[in-house]
């Protein structure tokens, strides 16, 4: 059926018109497109909000959803609205919105569509490069040279293989295609191959689980340990995914203590859907450095009473290797040591404020009852300020075993921080060494360029000398007799020089004439093309007969029409806005 008035209103971004014609929702035009798809392709978020309850999850004749249209056309703001309703739907080819965004290089859309990572196609698809069944978005990015997108997808899709056993590294090296030139890249994309590492040969690759809905770029930064990216998206702190996980919890799971330190003040004490804290997640995976940063959460428990102590004990009991058992023992010892410190500090505080002795705190201090706020702040301040001389003096005066344990714990923490800083320093030194190497290479290139310019200058000087000699010959052509410094005639020498110059001029003239004739021929071709374009129709004819086309050629025509449609939509939007603005100015003038 032809377009409905609802579809036309959605295309134009007419929210009021969409509301008035909402009864037509659910209808499709000849290609199976809906009003929601047309609004998504043009970025009309207001219309999408009205149409979503009626047309979400509908697909056109080739299986595309409104989310896929938004991804293809780069409408990131629309993706945020559509994603909760249409995530992880596949077209008939098995391609997802994430794959389409990857194909067209929509990095901002890929960032929002990571929840579709690790999905694979079910049919072969050709667009310059050929993508067999089993392809992933990472393979598409590697094949098309999308380095930024490869970095985003690598943690979630590294090591996945298509039906022929090929990984993304193979695509970057053997199936490389340049979308701009529409040509194969013979040498592949070496930088992407290096970025993906040795995944083609390795059979044991650690791959992160697919992100869930609600996943943010801050969570992505926490998972991969990118401190700079985490600082960039710090305003996303406090948000949760489908499982209730925060960025702090993800960083604790992966053992990125620098990101944990960044997020502790903003997300510390929060729990996921199961009641687990970031400390519990760090304890489960044996992330000792992260546990030291998160010890403030030690007394928190899940609704069924599970604590970090319980997790540490159970994971230790399940260990099968000596190295893992030793690590789990260190985790449990850290928790017990901190519990002893808190117990000692609590008793010290009570003794200083109350003359009557109070019962001693349990040795393991696994109670989940909340402590007084002053005690909590006092113990936190002690741990975070080892250099506070007043606190150390009080601890030494009390001669408390808890104070000594606290000092030992802080010394260990400082040693760990020193090791981390040393590693960072080594990285800086390596970076400086690389910069020095680059500077040396640039200096070498500069010296070579200077040498080339010097040679060119010498050639120009020689040419100038010849021209001066030629001009001198022309000016003295009328002299019947010339002699040299010895009084001998110079006619033979002068005639030879004139002959050489004339020969050079003739050869140069022939070369210039040949170039001129080529330019004339090319100019004629261009003028002929211009006349054909000017005399021909502005609107291309409808393609009705595809007899004789191969499947690959039809795929190329299909891609060309899609790109043309995207460009057409963009041009239509610009002209519509310009016309509306002109109309507004006209009304203001009246």
Secondary structure, DSSP 4 states (H G I P E B T S, - for coil): ----HHHHHHHHT-HHHHHHTGGGTT---TTS--HHHHHHHHT-HHHHHHHHHHHTT---TTS--HHHHHHHTT-HHHHHHHHHHHTT---TTS--HHHHHHHTT-HHHHHH-GGGTT---SS-EESSSEE-TT--HHHHHHHTT-HHHHHHHHHHHTT---TTS--HHHHHHHS-EETTTTEE-TT--HHHHHHHTTTTT-S----PPPPPTT--HHHHHHHHT-HHHHHHTGGGTT---TT---HHHHHHHHT-HHHHHHHHHHHTT---TTS--HHHHHHHTT-HHHHHHTGGGTT---TT---HHHHHHHHHHH--SHHHHHHHHHHHHHHHHHHHHHHHHHHHHHHHH-SS--PPPPSS----SPPPHHHHHHHHHHHH-TT-HHHHHHHHHHT-HHHHHHHHHHHHHHHHHHHHHHHHHHHHHHHHHHHHHHHHHHHHHHHHHHHHHHHHHHHHHHHHHHHHHHHHHHHTTT-S--B-TTS-B-HHHHHHHHHHHHHHHHHHHHHHHHHHHHHHHHHHHHHHHHHHHHHS-SSPPP----TT--HHHHHHHHHHHHHHHHHHHHHHHHHHHHHHHHHHHHHHH-
